[in-house]
């Protein structure tokens, strides 16, 4: 009987972390102070940005039952996420606190991340794994000017 449960858990984990789940996930992009995402943490990975590695997180929104991707490219959200270090399967809440003024006088986006359980070992692995390379944006329109030399 134990094998049955182990196999079922393995199959569920594979389904939750599949590329299809990631591709189908909408990105959380809060615009109003107080917006919150109540979710279950599934997976995290790093991705290159021009400012260094950002963190992508795949979660399941408990209010909509949909997969959601949180792209922690801003330093405040990234640090909050690293401090919380959610464990796989842990209930997690992301809150957008709006823009604040930093000590240097510049505005920044403020976030809070809280989780029921942390897993520091998982996050050490996430942060030391090679980041996913940034993808080039597709060229959507090419124009030709007969007065411009191409070569």
C-alpha positions as CSV (number, residue, x, y, z in Angstrom):
1,X,0.0,0.0,0.0
2,X,2.9,2.3,0.7
3,X,4.1,2.0,-2.9
4,X,0.7,3.1,-4.1
5,X,0.9,6.4,-2.1
6,X,4.5,7.0,-3.0
7,X,3.7,6.6,-6.7
8,X,0.6,8.8,-6.4
9,X,2.6,11.6,-4.6
10,X,5.3,11.3,-7.3
11,X,2.8,11.6,-10.1
12,X,1.1,14.6,-8.5
13,X,4.4,16.4,-8.0
14,X,5.4,15.7,-11.6
15,X,2.0,17.1,-12.8
16,X,2.3,20.2,-10.6
17,X,5.8,21.1,-11.7
18,X,5.4,20.2,-15.4
19,X,6.4,22.6,-18.1
20,X,2.7,22.7,-19.2
21,X,1.8,24.0,-15.7
22,X,4.5,26.7,-16.0
23,X,3.4,27.7,-19.6
24,X,-0.2,27.9,-18.6
25,X,0.5,30.1,-15.6
26,X,-0.5,33.7,-15.6
27,X,1.9,36.2,-14.1
28,X,1.0,37.9,-10.9
29,X,1.3,41.6,-11.6
30,X,-0.3,43.7,-8.8
31,X,-1.1,47.3,-9.4
32,X,-3.0,48.4,-6.3
33,X,-1.8,48.6,-2.7
34,X,-3.1,45.8,-0.6
35,X,-3.4,43.3,-3.5
36,X,-2.7,39.8,-2.2
37,X,-2.0,36.4,-3.7
38,X,-3.0,33.5,-1.4
39,X,-1.4,30.3,-2.7
40,X,0.4,27.0,-2.3
41,X,4.1,27.1,-3.2
42,X,5.1,24.6,-5.9
43,X,8.4,25.4,-7.4
44,X,11.1,28.1,-7.8
45,X,14.0,28.7,-10.3
46,X,16.3,31.5,-11.2
47,X,16.3,33.4,-14.5
48,X,18.9,35.8,-15.9
49,X,18.1,39.5,-16.1
50,X,20.2,42.4,-17.0
51,X,20.5,43.2,-13.2
52,X,21.5,39.6,-12.2
53,X,19.4,36.6,-11.5
54,X,15.7,37.0,-10.8
55,X,13.5,34.4,-9.2
56,X,10.5,32.8,-10.8
57,X,8.0,31.0,-8.5
58,X,5.2,28.7,-9.6
59,X,2.3,28.6,-7.2
60,X,-1.4,27.5,-7.2
61,X,-3.8,30.3,-6.3
62,X,-6.2,29.0,-3.6
63,X,-8.9,31.5,-4.6
64,X,-9.0,30.7,-8.3
65,X,-7.4,27.2,-8.3
66,X,-5.2,28.4,-11.2
67,X,-1.4,28.3,-11.6
68,X,0.3,31.6,-11.2
69,X,3.9,32.7,-11.8
70,X,5.5,35.2,-9.5
71,X,8.5,36.9,-11.2
72,X,10.6,38.3,-8.4
73,X,12.9,40.6,-10.3
74,X,12.6,43.6,-8.0
75,X,15.0,43.5,-5.1
76,X,12.4,44.0,-2.4
77,X,10.2,41.1,-3.6
78,X,13.2,38.9,-4.2
79,X,14.6,39.6,-0.7
80,X,11.2,39.0,0.9
81,X,10.9,35.7,-0.9
82,X,14.4,34.6,0.1
83,X,13.7,35.5,3.7
84,X,10.4,33.5,3.7
85,X,12.0,30.6,1.9
86,X,8.7,28.7,1.3
87,X,8.7,24.9,1.4
88,X,7.1,22.9,-1.4
89,X,3.3,22.6,-0.6
90,X,3.4,25.4,2.0
91,X,0.6,27.9,2.2
92,X,2.1,31.2,1.2
93,X,0.8,34.8,0.9
94,X,2.3,37.6,-1.3
95,X,1.1,41.2,-0.5
96,X,1.9,44.2,-2.6
97,X,2.2,47.3,-0.4
98,X,2.4,49.9,-3.2
99,X,5.2,52.3,-3.8
100,X,7.3,53.6,-0.9
101,X,10.1,56.2,-0.7
102,X,13.5,54.7,0.1
103,X,16.0,56.3,2.4
104,X,17.8,57.6,-0.7
105,X,14.6,59.4,-1.8
106,X,13.8,57.1,-4.7
107,X,10.5,55.2,-4.9
108,X,10.5,51.4,-4.7
109,X,7.8,48.7,-4.9
110,X,7.1,47.2,-1.4
111,X,6.1,43.6,-0.9
112,X,5.6,41.1,2.0
113,X,5.9,37.4,1.7
114,X,4.8,35.0,4.5
115,X,4.7,31.2,4.5
116,X,3.6,28.5,6.9
117,X,6.8,26.4,6.5
118,X,10.3,27.3,5.3
119,X,12.9,25.2,3.6
120,X,16.3,26.9,3.6
121,X,18.0,23.9,1.9
122,X,15.7,24.1,-1.1
123,X,16.4,27.8,-1.5
124,X,20.2,27.3,-1.3
125,X,19.8,24.8,-4.2
126,X,17.6,27.3,-6.1
127,X,20.0,30.1,-5.7
128,X,23.1,28.0,-6.6
129,X,21.6,26.3,-9.7
130,X,22.5,27.9,-13.0
131,X,19.9,30.4,-14.0
132,X,17.6,29.9,-17.0
133,X,18.9,32.1,-19.8
134,X,16.9,35.1,-20.8
135,X,15.0,34.6,-24.0
136,X,15.4,36.9,-26.9
137,X,12.3,38.9,-27.8
138,X,10.9,37.9,-31.2
139,X,11.1,40.3,-34.0
140,X,7.5,41.1,-34.8
141,X,7.9,43.5,-37.7
142,X,10.7,44.1,-40.1
143,X,10.7,47.2,-42.3
144,X,12.7,47.8,-45.4
145,X,14.0,51.2,-46.4
146,X,15.4,51.3,-49.9
147,X,17.8,54.0,-48.9
148,X,19.5,51.9,-46.2
149,X,22.3,49.5,-46.9
150,X,21.8,46.1,-45.4
151,X,25.4,44.9,-45.7
